[in-house]
Amino acid sequence: MSNCEQERGNQEQREKSIFLETALHAAKRAEEVILHYYSPNVQVTYKLDESPVTIADKLAEQVIIEIIRDQFPTHSILGEETGADNRHLDYQWIIDPIDGTKNYIRQIPLFATLIALQKKGELVLGVSNAPALHELMYAEKGSGAFLNGQRVRVSSTDKLADAYMGFTSVKSFERGNLLPEFLALTHHTQTSRSFTDFWKYHLLAQGKIDACVDVGTNIWDVAAPSIIIQEAGGRVTDLQGNPLTTASHSHVASNGLLHKAVLQHFSKLNTEKYEISLAE
């Protein structure tokens, strides 16, 4: 290896370290805000799509953005609550301050802060912090996936009949005109359960379940979990088998071994146009 190549590799490693350090710091600072407002009396308003948003969502996203801006003032940021600023085309941070706001409002402990970074359209980092569960998952491209500092791997289940599958909402498949396909898929698995929002991805990355499928999602719902699952040895695409983009509103996540079998249940999407409605 030449000196130039070695120096370039060292520079990339330093960048990766500061990216992860910044994301973890931002997630922990957001945790302080989120837990401060975690009460039955938290202030709630409703967005145009009738989804709820709390003061904790807004303030947590603000804290995350401030920390990222301090380190990387030219980077672009796409936040669920603040939208996109498009400052830098090479680096874009994708933020969901509270994934599982409905649970948060009801004081159900299944909610998390999701922070991802993509470089030139490719996901390179993801952090998923679930403070009420004491679960902090993170991954960088090429470095593996970790839960509370311990490396995790997806399962080795290779038959759909033996698979444990997770999803979020039956209603979203009905809205997307995909309910028959979804029900057929569940009938071919050993077990299918609704695991809310981020949590099914935590389970998948640890090998506790084998696949997940959802429609009506946004990129901030799945960006951070996607890189975590991939670094745990799994695979993530949309329902047509394409890589996820900021325009994706469906996804399949699996241990990789089951991916083709899951996608086959939605094969008509490759020949017919379906409008996938956003989740409630």
NORRA-V898479 format. One record per run of one state. SS is the DSSP state (A for helix, B for strand, O for the rest). FROM is the first residue (numbers start at 1). TO is the last residue. If there is no record, write none. Layout:
BEGIN
ss=(SS/SS)
from=(FROM/FROM)
to=(TO/TO)
END
This chain:
BEGIN
ss=(O/A/O/B/O/B/A/O/B/O/B/O/B/O/A/O/B/O/B/O/B/O/B/O/B/O/A/O/B/O/A/O/A/O/B/O/A/O/B/O/A/O/B/O/B/O/A/O/A/O)
from=(1/3/37/44/47/52/55/72/76/80/83/85/91/100/101/106/112/120/122/131/135/141/145/148/150/153/160/163/164/168/170/176/179/189/191/195/199/206/211/216/219/232/235/238/250/255/259/265/267/271)
to=(2/36/43/46/51/54/71/75/79/82/84/90/99/100/105/111/119/121/130/134/140/144/147/149/152/159/162/163/167/169/175/178/188/190/194/198/205/210/215/218/231/234/237/249/254/258/264/266/270/280)
END
